[in-house]
Every structure is written in structure tokens, then in C-alpha cells.
Amino acid sequence: MEIPFISIEKIQIFLICAARVAALFGSIPVFSSIQVPAKIRVGLSIGLALLLFPVLEPYIPTRNLTLLNLAFIITNEALLGFMIGLTARLIFTAIEYGGTVIGYQMGFAAANVFDPQTNHQISQISQFQNVFAILIFLALDVHHIFLRAIVESYQLIVPGALDFSGGAVPFLMKLASGMFVLGIKFSAPILAVLLLSGLVLGILARVFPQLNVFLLSFPLNIGLSFFVIGLTLNIVAVLLSREFDALGDRFLNIFQML
């Protein structure tokens, strides 16, 4: 049995293709979690690169590259993959921020749990909203958008031709600042109810000085918060769907600015 000959040029093209795909899998939500074993992530990255290689090969330069040039192009490809994944990661950061604000206001400031996705402690409400966002992410097949983004990125950006002097970095900074506003939108109904609850308890404390408002506020705020969270899950789902649907346009804007 003869082993087919694979040229150095083909290997270089595959490494360039695999760099962008692997960087994307290293930053995309859900799949980049430490809950997904590293072997599975590496296997998915290599398998997807092999599937996309015949499609992407015409868009990758076929000139002979030196080792230094190859390392430079692979670094650029990895940076582009991380930028694509970061765009979606910001949405989950907004969810976590909104959950942290809610948990602090409702009395769960010290009740933290370990989040295996981010590898640090977050509030229980943040963890709940994170899981809810992951379910919406998978139910809407948002990960398919990333696969299309990889193919479209090679049509718009030649490997090794990234230009960070354009508007891509300011655009990402604008998205990052907008995520704080999005986090407040997620937590706004609960914060409004807790504000009214605090106002009512303050009035009761003035009318009935014997009333222990401090002890009464904990179960009342927790109960009201869970009740409003249950009522507003549909609103959160709509906001998440809108943000996930906008990812395709955001990717296109980044590609055009690079």
C-alpha cells in the first residue's frame, strides 16, 4: 500500500486553516468551557478544519512560506478567531453581569457558586441565567453562525492580511461598553420591583417603628425577585434571541473593518 504524498504547501495551508478554526473553538461560548474535555475540543477543531479545508483552500495563498511568515500568518489567524468568539462571549458576560446585580440586590451577595465555564465564582442568579442563555444559544443553532462566519471570513480577509488600524478594535470596544447596558436591561424589571419593595418597607418602618424591617426584607425581596424572574423569562429569551441574531451582522462588520 502506497502512502499518498502530501506536499509541504498543503500542510502549510491546512495549518493556516486550522489556526482560525482552533482559535474560534477556544473562545466560542459553550464549546470553550472547561466542562468540554480538551481532547474533544482539539478533535472537533481538527475535524472541522479537515471538513472546511477543501472549501477554504482556494481562498488561502498557495505561495511557499518561510517558517517566520507561516508563524506570523498563524498568529493573525488565531487573533481573528479569538475576535469572532469574543463577540459572542460579550453577550454571556452581559448575562453574568445582570445576574450579579440581581443577586446582590436580592440578598444573595455572599451566595456564590463555581462556574465551570469561566473557572471562577459567580452568583447563583448569574449561574441560572448563564444556563438559560446556553439553552437559548443551542436551541437557536447559533453555533451554525460561527461555521458560516469562518467560510465568509476567508472570502473577505486573505490570511495574513489583517489590518488592526481600521475600525475593528473601536467597534469591539463599543460592543463591550454596550454589554453593560444589555446587562442592565436583563436585570431592570427585578431592580424596579426591589426598588418599590425598599420604598414600601421604608414607609412601613416609619409608620410601625416596632416592625423589624431588616429581617422582613430578606424573605420578601427573595420571594419577589424569584417571582419576577419567572414572569420575565420570556422577555430575557427575546432579548437573547435578538442579540444572537445580530451576531452575523457584527461578524460582517468586523470582517469589513479588518
Secondary structure, DSSP 8 states (H G I E B T S, - for coil): -------HHHHHHHHHHHHHHHHHHTTSTTTTSTTS-HHHHHHHHHHHHHHHHHHHGGGS--S---HHHHHHHHHHHHHHHHHHHHHHHHHHHHHHHHHHHHHHHHT-TT-EEEETTTTEEEEHHHHHHHHHHHHHHHHTTTHHHHHHHHHHHHHHS-TT---TTSSHHHHHHHHHHHHHHHHHHHHHHHHHHHHHHHHHHHHHHHH-TTS-HHHHHHHHHHHHHHHHHHHTHHHHHHHHHHHHHTHHHHHHHHHHH-
